[in-house]
Amino acid sequence: MIRRDTFIVLLHILVSLSGISGFAPSLCLHPKATHAKSNIVDTTLNAENKDATTSTSSSSSLYQDIPKKKPWTFGILTSGFPPQQILVPVVKFVTFQVWRLMMNELVTHDEQGRFVRESFQAGNDPSQLQLPNDSNDGHSRYKLYLGNPCPWCHRVKAAIAVLNLEGEIPITMLIDDAEKASKGGWILPSPSADDRKANIAEELITGDLAGVYNYCYRDILEEGEKYKGRCTAPLLVDTETG
């Protein structure tokens, strides 16, 4: 005797195949089995119709339901004043000029938009750079500032990894947040325990990268004057001499 659940599975398979063109199975079933088949098919159809009705009502409600609270607007484009033919070009022009001003401040380039590497500024000539040995207390006297969004930082970080210098030079991963930075876009993360133990100047472990530049140029700048150049990374700093 065929079990009831096996019979129902076979019945569903035959019902599914009956929908295929050219396939019409002939079933010789007991009247009760035929009645059971009818009930199953009717139940399935009712469930499908119910799902279709629910789906239709839910999808139509997306367009029929009007939000009770609409976002407040000036209604400039819908009112027609000022004319859209004037408003859109003015907004595009202002937006482009602000963007170009920001790019001129952050990235030096020529009239064709090609990147131009700036010459070294006063007190920052690498040809005269001589790196002293580490401190006597066992901590590295150097600190390297890098930022993930910067491709130049990627090169330095790759070189550090290839030369296996991760444990030799402490690296501070800068955070790209122009809203919190006083200049440029880099801010410093919270100081680590190692930074506190190394007795590093507060300007080198808190604030933003502009503060680091101000500290490094403190002997060149006048009293109260701040660094006026671009505050960029990567940056290697001697934490003892600045």
N, C-alpha and C positions, 0 to 999 in steps of 0.2 A: 504494500500500500504506500502510495506517495504521501510524504509528509505535507502538511498544510503550507508551511513556509516555502518548501521547494516548489509546490504547485503554484504559489503566488508569483514566485520569481519567473518560472517558465511562462506563466500567463502574461506577465509584463513584457517579456521578450517577444512573445508572439504578437502582442498588441502593438509593440514598437515596429516590428517588421511589417505589420499590416499596412503601415503608412507608406512603405516603399512601393513605388510604381511597379506593377506587374507581379507583386507578391500578394497572394490572397490565400492564407492557410485555411483549411477546412478542419473544424474541430468537432469531434463527436463527444460531447460532454453530457454528463448527467444533468437533468434539469436544475438540480440544486447548485451544481458547479456553474452552470450557465448564469444562474441568478447571482451567484457570488461574483462572477466576472463582470456582470452588469453593474453591480454595486461598486466594485473597485474602480471601473472605468468612470462611472459617474462621479465618484468621490474625487478622482484625479482631475477630471475636467472642472469640477466645481472649485477645487483648490487653485488650479491654474487661472480660472476666470477671476477668482477672488484676488490672487496676486496681481493680475493684470489691472484690475480695477483700482487696487491700492496704489500700484505704481503710477497709474494715470493720474489719480487724484493728487498724489504727492508731487508729481512733476508739474502738474498744472497749478498747484498751490504756490509754486515758486514765482509765478507770474501774476497770480491773482491777489496774493496777500500784499497789502500796501503797508510799509513800515510806519509805525505810529510816530516815531521820531526820526525825521530826516536830518542829515547833516546840514548845518547852517552854512550858507554861501553868500557871497555878495551879489550873485546873479548877474555878473558882468557879461558873460557870453550869451545868456538867455535874454537879457534886456535889450541888447543891441547897442548899448552905449558904454564905453566908446566902441566904434565899429570894430568888428573882428579883424578886418583887413588892416587896421592900424595897430590894434592891441597885440596881435601875435608877432609881427615883425619887431615891435619895440621890446617885447619880453625876450625874444630870441637874441636881439642885439645886446641887451643888458647882460643876459646870462653868459653869452660868449665872451664879453669883455671882462666879466668877473673871473671866468675860468682862465682866460689868457693871462690875466694879472697874477693869478695863483701859480700858474705854470712858470711864468717868468721868475717868480720868487723862489720856487722850489727847484726847478731844473733849468740850468743855463743851456740855451740853444741859439742857433742862428736864425736868420729870416726864413729859411726853408724848413725849420723845425728839427734840424739835426743836432744831436747832443754835442756840447762843447765842454771839454774838461778844463776847469779853471786852473790857473797857475797857483803854486803854493803861496800862502800868505806869510806875513812876517812871523818869525819864530817857529815856522813849521816846514823847514827845508829838510827832506829826508836824506840828502847827500851828506849832511853833517850829523846825522843821527847816530849816536853811540849808546847802546843799551847796557847799563850797568848790570851786575849780578843781582840775584835775589836778595831779599832782606835777610838779616841774621836770625830773625825769629822763626824762620821756616816757611813763612807765607810769601807767595809771589807778590812782588811789588807792582806788577802790571795787571791791568784789567782791560778786557776787550769787550767793546759794545757792538752788538750785532742785532739786526732786525730781520725777521722772516720775509717780509714783503720786498726786501731790497735785493736785487740780483748781485750787486757788488758784495753784499754780506754773504750770499751763497758761495761765492768764490773763496772768500776767506775761511768760511766754515768748512768747506771741502778740503782746503789746504791743511787746516788744523787737523782734520780727521786723517788725511793721508800721512801726515808727518807724526801722527800719534801724539799730539800735544794737548789733548783735552784736559789732562790732569796737570799740565804745567802752567797754563794761563787761564785764570778764572774768566768765564764768559758771562756777561750780563745780556740776556735777551730782552731787547727793548719792546715796548708795546706801542703799536700804531694807533694813536688816539689824538687827532689834531684838535679836538674840542677841549682837551685838558692840558695840552702842551702850550707853553707861553710863546714858543716860536717853533716852526717846523711841525713835525707830526709825531715825534718820539717822546714817550714818557718812560720813566724807570719803574720797574716792578718793586714790590716791597723788599727791603734789605734782607738778605739771608743771615743766618747765624754766623757763617764764616766771615761775611763782611763786617759784622759787629766785632768779632774777635780780632780781625786784622787791623783795627783802629784806623779805618779809612775816613777821610774827610766826608762830612755829611753831604756836601754838594755832589759827591761822586756816587752816592748810593740812594739818594732820595730826590724827588722832583722830576725834572725832565732833562733831556739832553742839552738844552740851552744852558741850564745851570752848570752842567759839566764843562761846557765851552767857556762860560764866564769864569769858572774856577781855573781852568788851564791857562787862560789869558790874563789872569789877575795882575801879573807883573808887567804886562805890556799896556794894559788899559789904564786910563786915568781913574782916580778914585771916584767911585759912584757910576762909572761908565760901564756899559754892557757890551758884550761882543755883538758886532753888527753883521757878521758874515752868516753864511748858511750853516745850520747845525745838522750835519749829515753823519751817517754811519756807512762803513765800519770805522771805528775809532779805537786806537790803542793808547792808553793813558798810563803814565808812571804815577802810581798812587802816592809815592813818597815826595816827589818833587812837583807833581802836577804838570 
